């Protein structure tokens, strides 16, 4: 799977779409992200919706998340409407919003 990286010193204003690839956010994205896999690294920030099969959040995200599998790291700060089949969360993760876990 190919991947795109938004590095720490990069700010993207606009939507990102990668139908078969992975997107790793180490910097800041203001806009929606749609990809096969999305990783928001510690120090990374997304203000917008995230749609992917697999979403891993270590940094900050606000908006909405729609995915099959969601993982929240210990340092994550999420303010979103979440829809996922499964979700895991490390001790210390912060989540404020509406959460719907559908199972599967």
C-alpha positions in Angstrom: 0.0 0.0 0.0 1.4 3.4 -1.0 1.5 6.2 1.5 1.5 9.9 1.9 3.0 11.8 4.8 2.1 15.3 6.0 5.3 16.2 7.8 5.5 18.1 11.1 6.3 21.5 9.4 3.5 21.2 6.9 0.0 22.6 7.1 -2.6 21.5 4.5 -5.8 23.5 4.1 -8.1 21.3 1.9 -9.3 17.8 1.5 -7.1 14.7 1.0 -8.2 11.6 -0.9 -6.2 8.4 -1.4 -8.5 5.6 -2.4 -6.0 2.7 -2.0 -3.2 4.4 0.1 -2.4 5.4 3.6 -2.2 8.9 4.9 0.0 9.8 7.9 -0.5 13.2 9.5 2.4 14.5 11.6 1.6 18.2 10.8 -1.8 19.9 10.5 -4.7 19.2 8.2 -7.8 21.5 8.0 -10.1 19.5 5.8 -11.4 16.0 5.2 -9.3 12.9 4.8 -10.5 9.8 2.9 -8.0 6.9 2.5 -7.6 3.2 3.1 -5.7 3.9 6.3 -5.2 7.1 8.3 -2.7 7.6 11.1 -2.6 10.9 13.1 0.8 10.8 14.8 1.5 12.4 18.2 1.8 16.1 17.5 -0.4 15.7 14.4 -3.7 17.5 14.1 -6.8 17.0 11.9 -9.7 19.4 11.9 -12.2 17.7 9.6 -13.8 14.3 8.9 -11.7 11.1 8.6 -13.0 8.2 6.6 -10.9 5.0 6.3 -10.9 1.3 7.0 -8.3 1.7 9.7 -7.8 4.9 11.8 -5.1 5.3 14.4 -5.1 8.5 16.4 -2.1 9.4 18.6 -2.5 13.2 18.2 -5.6 15.5 18.0 -8.7 15.2 15.8 -12.0 17.1 15.7 -14.9 16.6 13.3 -16.1 13.1 12.6 -14.5 9.6 12.1 -16.1 6.8 10.1 -14.1 3.6 10.0 -14.0 -0.2 10.4 -11.3 -0.2 13.1 -10.4 2.8 15.4 -7.4 2.9 17.7 -6.9 5.7 20.2 -3.4 6.2 21.7 -2.7 7.3 25.2 -2.0 10.9 24.2 -4.9 11.3 21.8 -7.4 14.1 22.1 -10.6 13.5 20.0 -13.7 15.7 19.7 -15.8 13.9 17.1 -18.8 12.0 16.1 -17.4 8.4 15.8 -18.9 5.5 13.8 -16.7 2.3 13.9 -17.1 -1.4 13.9 -14.5 -1.8 16.6 -12.6 0.6 18.8 -9.6 0.2 21.1 -8.3 2.9 23.5 -5.2 3.2 25.6 -5.3 4.5 29.1 -5.1 8.3 29.0 -6.9 8.8 25.7 -9.4 11.6 25.7 -12.7 11.3 23.7 -15.6 13.8 23.7 -18.5 13.3 21.3 -21.0 10.8 20.1 -19.7 7.2 19.7 -21.5 4.4 17.8 -19.7 1.0 17.8 -21.5 -1.3 15.3 -19.6 -4.5 16.0 -18.5 -6.9 13.3 
